[in-house]
């Protein structure tokens, strides 16, 4: 898929803010002419996750074609349609999808959004529609009705936690517990009475709490997840360190960010293979090549497990008597990550991976990651809804 325009990104942010889970598809000139589109990995994942359709269980040939009702949104009107999902007898049965009447709203390489509600697909053109205008206009329209129907309300636990955070913030700056990058989170969790532990479960009654200093350039931690060592060429963090590490002071370490859109100084990058549902880390060293693998289903499950509901708490760092203090000021509240967009955001370089591996002077290898992180502007692309609350 091509790089998204600013308008397309803005449209996705508005959809995710309103809890509309979508998958994206880019029809080609040939596809529009022949009324056929590849059901890409992200589309297949979306359909399977929503229990709409599983191509893995579908047999090849026209006798096994599946038709599902669809609504194509043109703005203030709709077109009644159907979606055709099938696997042809030719070309290894590669999954296909088509929406009748799609050519009435789509030009080649437009980005189409697909969602599902009331037993029907809903399709709209992100390249051409003004989503903000359709949602906010005083003129009632089918698209606005769809958004309102999908949208959900806040729950009691969120307001309970918000009240606790406001009480903490009203007491003024809190002295940092430790002198470390992680102190902003540890200090807040202690103030909330949450025990510091290594559990992968959310922090407070199902809500994950992520605290950060208020630098707008800071990427935010999503979760840590080791590769599938059985499928990987390199079988441990120690092997990764030995292959790509460097000497720094008394430690031998590999501290670096890895992205899908460029190679870093160590020659590393990421790529997604949707056909086998894997995230692969690659080296430009010919003798190494692809060296570690993550199963995308595993990453999706970690994201859903960790961030079913999240409070992203922004803090101002203040020096008082030569000690760091935190004034917690703002909360961004997100729910229900859209896992089908996780892959897209990796491909766009918005979600990246950090290696934090070192071997100390005693020869012990310590791994703090690998950490999957997201750029600040990517939050609204991945987590619906995005509501902000002032704490002071």
C-alpha positions in Angstrom: 0.0 0.0 0.0 1.2 3.5 -0.9 2.1 6.1 1.8 -1.0 7.7 3.2 -1.7 11.4 2.6 -2.3 13.9 5.4 -6.0 13.9 4.6 -6.2 10.2 4.7 -4.4 10.1 8.0 -6.8 12.7 9.4 -9.8 10.7 8.3 -8.5 7.6 10.0 -7.9 9.5 13.2 -11.4 10.7 13.2 -12.7 7.2 12.6 -10.6 5.6 15.3 -11.5 8.4 17.7 -15.1 7.4 17.2 -14.2 3.7 17.7 -14.8 2.7 14.1 -12.5 -0.3 13.3 -11.5 -0.3 9.7 -9.2 -2.2 7.3 -7.8 -0.4 4.2 -7.5 -1.5 0.6 -6.0 0.2 -2.5 -7.7 -0.7 -5.8 -5.4 -0.6 -8.8 -6.3 0.5 -12.3 -6.3 -3.1 -13.5 -8.4 -4.2 -10.5 -11.1 -1.6 -11.1 -11.2 -2.5 -14.8 -11.5 -6.3 -14.1 -13.6 -5.9 -10.9 -11.1 -7.7 -8.7 -8.9 -6.9 -5.8 -6.5 -8.9 -3.7 -7.6 -9.6 -0.2 -4.4 -8.5 1.4 -3.1 -9.8 4.7 -4.5 -7.0 6.7 -7.9 -7.4 5.1 -7.9 -11.1 5.8 -6.9 -10.5 9.4 -9.7 -8.0 9.8 -12.3 -10.4 8.4 -11.1 -13.3 10.5 -10.8 -11.3 13.7 -14.3 -9.9 13.3 -15.6 -13.5 12.6 -16.9 -12.3 9.2 -15.0 -14.6 6.9 -12.0 -17.0 7.1 -10.2 -17.4 3.7 -8.1 -20.3 5.2 -11.3 -22.4 5.4 -12.7 -21.4 2.0 -12.4 -23.8 -0.9 -11.3 -22.7 -4.4 -13.7 -22.1 -7.3 -16.9 -20.2 -8.1 -19.1 -22.7 -6.3 -17.6 -21.6 -3.0 -17.9 -17.8 -3.5 -19.4 -16.0 -0.6 -21.6 -12.9 -1.0 -22.1 -10.5 1.9 -24.4 -7.4 1.9 -22.5 -4.1 1.6 -23.3 -0.4 1.7 -21.1 2.1 -0.2 -21.1 5.5 1.3 -20.8 8.5 -1.1 -21.2 11.1 1.6 -24.8 12.1 2.1 -26.1 9.1 0.2 -25.4 5.4 0.0 -25.3 2.7 -2.7 -26.7 -0.8 -2.0 -24.0 -3.3 -2.9 -22.6 -6.8 -2.2 -19.2 -8.0 -1.4 -17.8 -11.0 -3.3 -15.2 -13.1 -1.4 -13.7 -16.0 -3.2 -10.5 -18.0 -4.1 -10.1 -18.6 -7.8 -9.0 -22.0 -9.2 -6.0 -20.3 -10.8 -3.0 -18.5 -9.1 -2.9 -20.8 -6.1 -6.3 -19.7 -5.1 -5.0 -16.3 -3.8 -7.9 -14.6 -1.8 -9.9 -12.1 -3.7 -12.5 -9.5 -2.7 -14.8 -7.2 -4.7 -17.5 -4.7 -4.0 -20.1 -4.2 -6.7 -20.5 -0.6 -7.8 -17.1 0.3 -6.3 -16.1 2.0 -9.6 -18.8 4.7 -8.9 -16.7 6.1 -6.0 -13.1 4.9 -6.5 -10.3 5.9 -8.9 -7.1 3.9 -9.1 -4.9 4.0 -6.0 -7.6 5.7 -3.9 -7.6 4.4 -0.3 -10.8 2.6 0.6 -11.9 2.0 4.2 -13.9 -1.1 5.0 -15.9 -1.6 8.3 -18.6 -4.0 9.3 -21.9 -3.3 11.1 -25.4 -4.8 11.2 -24.3 -7.9 9.2 -23.0 -5.7 6.3 -19.8 -4.2 5.0 -19.7 -0.4 4.9 -17.2 1.1 2.4 -16.0 4.7 1.9 -13.3 6.5 0.1 -10.8 8.0 2.5 -9.1 9.9 -0.3 -12.1 11.8 -1.4 -14.6 12.1 1.5 -14.4 14.8 4.2 -15.0 12.6 7.2 -15.0 15.5 9.7 -17.7 17.4 7.7 -19.9 14.3 7.5 -19.6 13.5 11.2 -20.1 17.1 12.5 -22.7 18.5 10.1 -26.1 19.4 11.4 -27.6 17.7 8.4 -28.4 14.1 9.3 -26.8 11.6 6.9 -26.2 7.8 6.6 -22.5 8.1 7.4 -23.2 10.1 10.6 -25.8 7.5 11.6 -23.3 4.7 11.1 -20.6 6.4 13.3 -23.1 7.1 16.1 -24.3 3.5 16.0 -20.7 2.1 16.3 -19.6 4.5 18.9 -19.8 3.4 22.6 -19.7 5.2 25.9 -17.2 5.4 28.7 -17.4 3.0 31.7 -17.4 3.5 35.4 -13.8 2.2 36.0 -12.4 4.8 33.7 -14.1 7.6 35.7 -13.0 6.0 38.9 -9.3 6.0 37.8 -9.6 9.5 36.4 -10.9 10.8 39.8 -7.9 9.2 41.5 -5.5 10.8 39.0 -7.0 14.2 39.5 -6.6 13.9 43.3 -2.9 13.0 42.9 -2.4 15.9 40.5 -4.1 18.4 42.8 -1.5 17.6 45.5 1.2 19.1 43.3 4.5 17.8 42.0 5.6 14.3 43.4 9.2 13.5 44.0 10.6 10.9 41.7 11.1 7.5 43.4 14.3 6.7 41.4 16.7 8.4 39.1 15.8 6.5 35.9 13.8 6.9 32.6 11.1 4.6 34.0 10.6 6.7 37.2 7.7 8.7 35.7 5.6 5.5 35.6 6.9 3.9 38.8 6.2 7.1 40.8 2.6 7.3 39.5 1.8 3.7 40.1 3.1 3.9 43.6 0.9 7.0 44.3 -2.0 5.0 43.0 -1.2 2.1 45.3 -0.3 -0.2 42.4 2.3 -2.8 43.2 5.4 -2.6 40.9 5.7 -6.0 39.1 6.6 -7.5 35.8 3.0 -8.7 35.0 1.9 -8.5 31.4 -1.7 -7.7 32.6 -3.2 -4.2 32.6 -2.4 -2.1 35.7 -5.8 -1.0 37.2 -9.0 -3.1 36.9 -8.3 -3.8 33.2 -6.9 -0.4 32.4 -3.2 -0.1 31.4 -1.5 3.1 32.6 1.4 4.5 30.5 3.1 7.6 31.9 5.6 9.7 30.0 7.4 13.0 30.3 5.7 15.7 28.2 8.2 15.8 25.3 6.1 15.7 22.1 8.9 13.9 20.3 9.0 10.9 22.6 7.7 7.6 21.3 5.4 5.7 23.6 5.9 2.1 24.7 3.3 -0.3 23.5 4.6 -3.6 24.8 7.7 -5.8 25.0 7.7 -9.1 23.1 10.6 -11.5 22.3 10.7 -13.1 18.9 9.7 -16.7 18.1 13.1 -18.2 18.7 12.2 -21.5 17.1 11.5 -19.9 13.8 14.4 -17.4 14.0 18.0 -17.9 12.6 19.4 -16.2 15.8 18.2 -18.1 18.8 18.7 -15.6 21.7 19.2 -12.0 22.6 22.9 -12.9 23.3 23.3 -14.0 19.7 21.7 -10.8 18.4 24.1 -8.8 20.6 27.2 -10.8 19.5 26.2 -10.2 15.8 25.4 -6.5 15.9 26.6 -5.1 19.2 29.2 -2.5 20.0 31.4 -1.4 22.9 30.2 1.5 25.0 32.1 2.4 28.2 32.2 -0.8 30.3 29.4 -2.5 28.5 29.0 -4.3 25.2 25.5 -3.3 23.9 23.0 -3.0 21.2 20.7 0.0 21.8 19.0 0.9 18.6 15.6 1.6 16.9 14.5 -0.6 13.9 12.0 0.6 11.3 10.3 -0.7 8.2 11.0 2.4 6.2 14.7 2.7 6.5 17.8 0.8 7.7 19.5 2.0 10.9 23.3 2.4 11.4 23.6 -1.3 12.2 22.0 -2.2 8.8 18.8 -3.5 10.4 15.2 -3.0 9.2 11.7 -4.6 9.5 9.3 -6.0 7.0 6.0 -7.7 7.1 5.2 -10.9 5.1 1.4 -11.0 5.1 1.3 -14.3 3.3 2.8 -16.1 6.2 1.7 -13.6 8.9 5.1 -12.7 10.2 7.1 -9.7 11.1 10.7 -10.2 10.1 13.9 -8.4 11.1 16.6 -8.3 8.4 20.3 -7.4 8.3 22.0 -6.0 5.2 24.9 -8.4 5.9 24.5 -11.1 3.2 25.7 -13.9 5.6 22.9 -12.9 8.1 19.8 -11.8 6.1 16.5 -12.5 7.9 17.5 -13.3 11.5 14.5 -13.0 13.8 10.7 -13.6 13.4 7.6 -12.6 15.2 4.2 -14.1 14.5 1.8 -11.3 13.7 -1.0 -13.1 15.5 1.1 -13.1 18.7 1.8 -9.4 18.4 -1.9 -8.6 17.7 -2.8 -10.6 20.8 -0.2 -8.8 23.0 -1.6 -5.5 21.8 -5.2 -6.5 22.6 -4.1 -8.0 25.9 -2.0 -5.0 27.0 -4.1 -2.2 25.6 -7.8 -3.2 25.7 -8.1 0.1 27.6 -5.3 2.5 28.3 -4.7 5.8 30.1 -1.7 7.7 28.6 -0.6 10.0 31.4 1.5 13.1 30.5 3.7 14.6 33.2 5.8 17.7 33.5 9.3 17.1 34.8 10.3 19.7 37.4 13.6 20.1 39.4 13.0 20.9 43.0 16.0 20.9 45.4 18.0 19.2 42.7 15.6 16.3 42.6 13.2 15.4 39.7 9.5 15.8 40.5 6.5 15.0 38.4 3.4 17.1 37.9 0.9 14.9 36.2 -1.2 17.0 33.9 -3.1 15.3 31.1 -4.7 11.9 30.3 -5.3 10.5 26.8 -7.8 7.7 27.1 -7.9 5.0 24.4 -9.8 1.7 24.0 -9.9 -1.4 21.8 -6.8 -1.2 19.6 -7.4 -1.8 15.9 -5.1 -4.7 15.4 -5.5 -4.7 11.6 -3.9 -1.2 11.6 -0.9 -2.4 13.7 0.7 -3.9 10.5 -0.1 -0.8 8.5 1.6 1.4 11.1 4.7 -0.7 11.1 4.9 -0.5 7.3 4.5 3.3 7.6 7.3 3.6 10.2 4.9 4.9 12.8 5.4 1.8 15.0 9.1 0.8 15.5 11.1 -1.7 17.5 13.8 -0.9 20.0 16.6 -3.4 21.0 17.9 -2.7 24.5 20.5 -5.5 25.0 23.8 -5.3 26.9 26.5 -7.6 28.3 27.9 -6.1 31.5 31.5 -6.4 32.8 30.6 -9.6 34.5 29.5 -11.2 31.3 25.7 -11.2 32.0 23.4 -10.4 29.1 20.4 -8.2 30.0 17.5 -7.6 27.6 14.9 -4.9 28.4 13.0 -5.4 25.1 12.4 -5.8 22.3 10.1 -2.9 22.8 7.5 -2.0 20.3 6.9 1.8 20.4 4.6 4.2 18.6 5.2 7.8 17.6 2.9 10.3 19.4 0.8 11.1 16.3 0.2 7.4 15.8 -1.9 6.9 18.9 -5.1 8.1 17.3 -4.5 5.9 14.3 -4.3 2.8 16.4 -6.4 3.3 19.5 -10.1 4.3 19.6 -11.5 6.4 21.2 -9.0 9.1 22.0 -10.4 11.4 24.7 -8.3 13.8 26.6 -8.8 14.9 30.2 -7.0 17.7 32.1 -5.9 16.7 35.5 -5.3 20.2 36.9 
